[in-house]
Amino acid sequence: MKNTYLIYKDPKAEKKELIVATPKQWDEIMKTNRGATQEERRYFTCDCFEDCGELDRMYIEVEKPGFDKWHSQNVMRERNRKLGEQYAFVSTSQEIPGTDLVYEDIIADSSCNVEEEAEEKSEMAALRERLTSWKSYGVVFLDLYLKGQKGNATAIISKKYGVTIRTAQRWKESFESFVEDFLKKF
């Protein structure tokens, strides 16, 4: 790998002109940068590319705003690269190992509607949020209903909150009314 250092001919000049620096000049700049304040420091971006079959790494001197922008993009690119390592990408035209099936055949036969599922999840999250801000028992009723325990909900709420069965029944009615109104507006 070849390293190329492009530095300003005169860092204090109004019009900046880049020149190729020697390794000795580069080392001197790096030593000066170690003890310099942010205002005195010289900033560099790094870029790699292939040149005639050889990898060339270029360090290019830039102003502080240019460095900040490059650094921000570089950090984001690196974070995305690391996150991308956690996932495997599979072609839909690839065969499923150990079978004669192809992924796209399964997807085409699936009755799954991705848009509808996403909308339902969004709606459920919004409902939970509204129930949380409405009454403390709202989310508990919702969870019981989703588990198929609508018939036992009154007794469970009565026990959990230490209220009478009749109070729990009123809460259940107000919960159902709240959910109906929410779903009409959503």
Phi, psi and omega in degrees: 000134180258136176254134177237134181244117176252116182238162176289136177299314176225103184299337183268353182291153179293312179262117185275135179233126181272140174227161177278127182265153175277160176303327179294316178298318180299313179300320180296318178296317181296320178295319180293321181297328184301321182260003185274153174284171180298326181289327183272341185295150174257139187247144183224144170256162181233138179217139179242140175204164181267131180229112180055043177081359180243140179282129181240125177254122181250130172256120186240126180287136180221168174285165182304313179300322178294320177295315181301317180295313179299315182298317179300313180295322181293318179297316180296317180298317180293318178298315180295323178297315180294320177295323180296334179292340182282346186241146175255137178256125184242133177289139179288344179267006180278145178285147176280125183305136177082003179222173175262009184273154176244141183307318184293335175294319180291319180296318181294325181280344185290140177269011182287130177247103186299317181297317181295319179296319179296319179295319179296318179296319179296316180297318180294318179297318179295319179297314179301317180298314180294320179295322179298318180280343181281291182218150182296329182274353183300312181292326179297315176300315180302312180299320178295318179297317181293333177275359179081023181252038180301319181294329181265355187302318182299313181295318181295314179296318180302314180291315184297318184260359178065040179244167180288161178301318181297319178297316178298324177295318178297318178299319180297316179297317180292325176298311180299319179296317179300313181296318178300314179298319180299314183292330177293322183278336186286000000 
